Amino acid sequence: MIEGLPAGVRARPATRADLLSVVDLFLSYDATLQAEPDPLNEYLAWIWGLPHVDLARDTVLLEAEDAVIGFAQGVRDPDTGGPFSVDWGVAPAHDLDTVGGTLLTWCERQRDDREIADPIRTSIVAEDDRARALLERRGYVQVRLMWDMVRALGELHDLDVELPDGVEVRPFRVGQDEQLLYRLDETAFRDHWDHVDRTYEAFAAMMFGVSWDPSLAFLAEVDGEPAGELVAIADEGRGFIASVGVLRAFRGRGAAKALLRRAFAELAARGHERVELSVDATSPTGAVALYEGLGMHVARRYAIFDGPAG
């Protein structure tokens, strides 16, 4: 699988039984950066459960003395195309350049072997100067800055307000709203910098997976017309806003704020102490200001890098 490994290091594909070991690898490395921990159990379980992901093909685990010292995965949905999405991590006791370079080489070869012309896309903690230098030496270029924003849910009095005129928020209806959710999501996110059009089948595979809870999905109407959507998940004991979008014609009417308030209140009622979401730091839709106005603040910063195209 990988040639030229140091003595005592072996490589193999990851299995579902390795999930917690891989999560611990990322958490231990983040701790060296004094970064706020980012639990990845739900994220990895979701990725590994997608129909186009084959762990035997798409992952590699490096081990030494029965300990995981490195991990990488490279995935891409052939039905949607777009960049070859890569996650990689190195145990803090091991050399980032050596182990990380080995993992990136494996990812690059995976992309080439699958004849993918699009670039590799990967992310690092923005303050990680060593990983940044490694990527830049290999020809990777930062293309975006993403923020994870957080709000405590202990105090919700400021969210208990009347809906704006003409705005209604209702629960998702199982068996009726799946196609509507797809249309709202696809259309609203065409303004996002990395959006790739998806078929309904590809959307359903991504959305209605292991983390899907229809009771945490909401739709907004403006003047009686479908206008926006929000999907939340319960992730590692916290609430996470997986998707929130409003059609361009209805922005500025308060629909997104109403959706978020509804979701925050529902998550709080279920005992979650905090809620998180990820946002493009340079979003053209005013998303950052919206979230700040709802009491959210930046907890983590990620730099997104694209590698050379195949």
C-alpha positions as CSV (number, residue, x, y, z in Angstrom):
1,M,0.0,0.0,0.0
2,I,2.8,2.4,0.9
3,E,6.4,2.0,0.0
4,G,9.4,3.1,2.0
5,L,7.8,3.1,5.5
6,P,10.2,3.5,8.4
7,A,11.2,0.3,10.2
8,G,8.5,-0.8,12.6
9,V,5.7,1.1,10.8
10,R,3.0,-0.7,9.0
11,A,0.1,0.5,6.9
12,R,-3.4,-0.9,6.5
13,P,-6.9,0.4,5.7
14,A,-9.0,1.6,8.6
15,T,-12.0,-0.4,9.9
16,R,-15.0,0.7,11.8
17,A,-13.4,-0.7,14.9
18,D,-10.6,2.0,14.5
19,L,-13.0,5.0,14.8
20,L,-12.2,5.9,18.4
21,S,-8.4,5.5,17.9
22,V,-8.6,7.8,14.9
23,V,-10.6,10.4,16.9
24,D,-8.0,10.2,19.7
25,L,-5.3,10.8,17.2
26,F,-6.8,14.1,16.0
27,L,-7.7,15.2,19.5
28,S,-4.2,14.6,20.9
29,Y,-2.7,16.6,18.0
30,D,-5.1,19.4,18.5
31,A,-4.1,19.6,22.1
32,T,-0.5,20.4,21.1
33,L,-1.9,23.4,19.3
34,Q,-4.0,24.4,22.4
35,A,-6.9,24.3,20.0
36,E,-10.4,23.7,21.4
37,P,-11.2,20.0,21.0
38,D,-13.3,19.1,18.0
39,P,-15.0,15.7,18.5
40,L,-15.1,13.8,15.3
41,N,-17.0,10.6,16.1
42,E,-20.2,11.7,14.4
43,Y,-18.3,13.2,11.4
44,L,-16.3,10.1,10.7
45,A,-19.2,7.7,11.3
46,W,-21.2,9.8,8.8
47,I,-18.4,9.8,6.2
48,W,-17.6,6.1,6.6
49,G,-21.3,5.3,6.2
50,L,-21.7,7.0,2.8
51,P,-22.5,4.6,0.0
52,H,-19.6,5.8,-2.2
53,V,-17.0,5.4,0.6
54,D,-15.0,2.2,0.7
55,L,-12.8,2.0,3.8
56,A,-10.5,-0.6,2.2
57,R,-9.8,1.8,-0.7
58,D,-10.3,5.2,0.8
59,T,-8.4,5.1,4.1
60,V,-5.0,4.3,5.4
61,L,-3.8,3.8,9.0
62,L,-0.2,3.9,10.0
63,E,0.7,1.9,13.1
64,A,3.9,1.4,15.2
65,E,4.0,-0.8,18.3
66,D,0.2,-1.3,18.1
67,A,-0.4,2.5,18.3
68,V,-2.0,4.6,15.6
69,I,0.6,7.2,14.5
70,G,-1.1,8.5,11.3
71,F,-4.4,8.4,9.4
72,A,-5.6,9.7,6.1
73,Q,-8.8,9.3,4.0
74,G,-9.6,10.6,0.6
75,V,-13.2,10.5,-0.7
76,R,-15.1,11.8,-3.6
77,D,-18.6,11.1,-4.8
78,P,-18.4,10.1,-8.5
79,D,-22.0,11.2,-9.1
80,T,-21.2,14.8,-8.1
81,G,-17.6,15.3,-8.8
82,G,-15.6,18.2,-7.3
83,P,-12.4,18.2,-5.3
84,F,-10.9,15.0,-3.8
85,S,-11.7,15.6,-0.1
86,V,-8.8,14.6,2.2
87,D,-8.5,14.4,6.0
88,W,-5.2,13.5,7.6
89,G,-3.6,13.5,11.0
90,V,-0.3,12.6,12.8
91,A,0.2,11.6,16.4
92,P,2.0,14.4,18.2
93,A,5.0,12.2,19.2
94,H,5.9,11.6,15.6
95,D,7.5,13.8,13.0
96,L,4.8,15.8,11.1
97,D,6.9,16.2,8.0
98,T,7.8,12.5,7.7
99,V,4.5,10.9,8.6
100,G,2.4,13.7,7.2
101,G,4.3,13.7,4.0
102,T,3.8,10.0,3.6
103,L,0.1,10.4,4.2
104,L,-0.2,13.2,1.7
105,T,1.8,11.2,-0.9
106,W,-0.7,8.3,-0.4
107,C,-3.7,10.7,-0.9
108,E,-2.1,12.2,-4.0
109,R,-1.5,8.8,-5.5
110,Q,-5.1,7.7,-4.7
111,R,-6.4,10.7,-6.5
112,D,-4.2,10.0,-9.5
113,D,-4.9,6.3,-9.6
114,R,-8.6,7.1,-9.7
115,E,-8.0,9.5,-12.6
116,I,-9.5,12.5,-10.8
117,A,-8.6,15.7,-12.5
118,D,-9.8,18.0,-9.7
119,P,-7.5,19.1,-6.9
120,I,-7.1,17.6,-3.5
121,R,-8.9,19.7,-0.9
122,T,-7.9,19.5,2.8
123,S,-8.0,21.6,6.0
124,I,-5.8,22.3,8.9
125,V,-6.2,24.3,12.1
126,A,-5.4,27.8,10.9
127,E,-2.8,28.4,13.6
128,D,-0.8,25.2,12.7
129,D,2.3,26.7,11.2
130,R,4.0,23.3,10.7
131,A,1.2,21.8,8.8
132,R,0.9,25.0,6.7
133,A,4.5,24.9,5.8
134,L,4.3,21.2,4.8
135,L,1.4,21.8,2.5
136,E,2.9,24.9,1.0
137,R,6.1,23.1,0.2
138,R,4.1,20.5,-1.7
139,G,2.4,23.2,-3.8
140,Y,-0.9,23.5,-1.8
141,V,-2.5,26.9,-1.7
142,Q,-4.9,28.3,0.9
143,V,-8.3,29.0,-0.7
144,R,-10.6,29.8,2.2
145,L,-10.8,30.3,5.9
146,M,-13.6,28.5,7.8
147,W,-14.8,29.2,11.3
148,D,-16.5,27.0,13.8
149,M,-18.9,29.2,15.8
150,V,-20.4,28.3,19.2
151,R,-23.1,29.5,21.5
152,A,-24.0,28.3,25.0
153,L,-27.7,27.2,25.3
154,G,-28.2,27.8,29.0
155,E,-29.8,31.2,28.4
156,L,-32.5,31.4,25.8
157,H,-34.6,34.3,26.9
158,D,-33.2,36.5,24.1
159,L,-34.5,34.0,21.5
160,D,-38.1,33.9,22.7
161,V,-39.4,36.6,20.3
162,E,-42.2,36.9,17.8
163,L,-41.6,35.9,14.2
164,P,-41.1,38.6,11.6
165,D,-44.1,39.6,9.6
166,G,-44.9,37.0,6.9
167,V,-42.4,34.4,8.3
168,E,-43.4,31.0,9.5
169,V,-41.3,28.1,10.7
170,R,-42.7,24.6,10.7
171,P,-41.3,21.1,11.4
172,F,-40.1,18.8,8.6
173,R,-42.8,16.3,7.5
174,V,-41.4,12.8,6.9
175,G,-42.5,11.3,3.6
176,Q,-43.6,14.7,2.3
177,D,-40.8,17.2,2.5
178,E,-37.7,15.3,1.3
179,Q,-37.8,16.7,-2.2
180,L,-38.6,20.2,-0.9
181,L,-35.7,20.1,1.4
182,Y,-33.5,19.1,-1.4
183,R,-34.6,21.9,-3.7
184,L,-34.2,24.5,-0.9
185,D,-30.8,23.3,0.0
186,E,-29.5,23.0,-3.5
187,T,-30.8,26.4,-4.6
188,A,-29.8,28.3,-1.4
189,F,-26.2,27.0,-1.5
190,R,-25.5,27.8,-5.1
191,D,-24.1,31.1,-3.6
192,H,-21.6,29.1,-1.5
193,W,-18.0,29.2,-2.8
194,D,-17.6,25.4,-3.1
195,H,-21.1,24.3,-4.1
196,V,-21.4,21.4,-6.5
197,D,-24.8,20.6,-8.0
198,R,-26.1,17.2,-6.8
199,T,-28.9,14.9,-7.9
200,Y,-31.6,14.1,-5.4
201,E,-30.1,10.6,-4.9
202,A,-26.7,12.0,-4.0
203,F,-28.3,14.6,-1.7
204,A,-30.3,11.9,0.1
205,A,-27.3,9.7,0.6
206,M,-25.5,12.6,2.2
207,M,-28.4,14.1,4.3
208,F,-30.5,11.1,5.3
209,G,-27.7,9.1,6.9
210,V,-26.7,7.9,10.4
211,S,-27.0,11.3,12.0
212,W,-30.3,12.3,10.4
213,D,-33.1,13.2,12.8
214,P,-36.2,14.6,11.1
215,S,-37.4,16.1,14.3
216,L,-34.4,18.5,14.2
217,A,-35.2,19.7,10.7
218,F,-37.3,22.8,10.0
219,L,-38.6,24.7,7.0
220,A,-39.3,28.4,6.7
221,E,-42.0,30.0,4.6
222,V,-42.2,33.7,3.7
223,D,-45.6,35.0,2.7
224,G,-46.7,31.4,2.2
225,E,-43.8,30.5,-0.1
226,P,-41.1,27.9,0.8
227,A,-38.1,30.0,1.6
228,G,-35.5,28.2,3.7
229,E,-34.4,25.2,5.6
230,L,-32.4,24.1,8.6
231,V,-31.1,20.7,9.6
232,A,-29.5,20.1,13.0
233,I,-28.0,17.0,14.5
234,A,-27.1,15.8,18.0
235,D,-23.3,15.4,17.8
236,E,-21.2,14.3,20.7
237,G,-23.6,15.7,23.3
238,R,-23.8,19.1,21.6
239,G,-26.1,20.4,18.9
240,F,-24.7,21.0,15.5
241,I,-26.3,23.0,12.7
242,A,-25.5,20.9,9.7
243,S,-27.3,23.1,7.1
244,V,-29.1,26.4,7.1
245,G,-30.0,28.3,4.0
246,V,-32.5,30.8,2.7
247,L,-33.4,31.4,-1.0
248,R,-31.9,34.6,-2.3
249,A,-35.3,36.2,-3.0
250,F,-36.3,35.9,0.6
251,R,-33.1,37.0,2.4
252,G,-33.3,40.0,4.7
253,R,-36.8,39.0,6.0
254,G,-35.6,37.3,9.1
255,A,-36.2,33.7,8.0
256,A,-32.7,32.4,8.8
257,K,-32.8,34.0,12.3
258,A,-36.2,32.4,12.9
259,L,-34.9,29.0,11.8
260,L,-31.9,29.2,14.1
261,R,-33.9,30.4,17.1
262,R,-36.3,27.5,16.6
263,A,-33.4,25.0,16.4
264,F,-31.6,26.5,19.4
265,A,-34.7,26.3,21.5
266,E,-35.3,22.6,20.5
267,L,-31.7,21.6,21.2
268,A,-31.8,23.3,24.6
269,A,-35.1,21.6,25.4
270,R,-33.3,18.3,24.8
271,G,-30.5,19.1,27.3
272,H,-27.8,20.2,24.9
273,E,-25.5,22.8,26.6
274,R,-24.1,24.3,23.4
275,V,-24.7,24.6,19.7
276,E,-22.1,24.9,16.9
277,L,-21.9,25.5,13.2
278,S,-19.3,26.0,10.5
279,V,-19.2,29.1,8.3
280,D,-17.2,30.5,5.5
281,A,-15.4,33.4,7.2
282,T,-15.9,35.5,4.0
283,S,-19.5,34.4,3.3
284,P,-21.1,36.9,0.9
285,T,-24.6,36.3,2.5
286,G,-23.8,38.1,5.8
287,A,-23.9,34.8,7.7
288,V,-21.1,35.7,10.2
289,A,-23.0,38.8,11.3
290,L,-26.2,36.8,11.6
291,Y,-24.6,34.3,13.9
292,E,-22.8,36.9,16.0
293,G,-26.1,38.6,16.4
294,L,-27.5,35.4,17.9
295,G,-24.7,35.3,20.5
296,M,-22.3,32.9,18.7
297,H,-18.5,33.4,18.8
298,V,-15.6,31.8,16.9
299,A,-14.2,28.7,18.7
300,R,-12.0,27.2,15.9
301,R,-10.4,28.4,12.7
302,Y,-9.6,26.2,9.8
303,A,-7.6,27.0,6.7
304,I,-8.8,25.2,3.6
305,F,-6.1,24.2,1.1
306,D,-6.2,23.0,-2.5
307,G,-3.4,20.9,-3.9
308,P,-2.2,20.8,-7.5
309,A,-4.8,19.4,-9.9
310,G,-4.2,15.9,-11.3
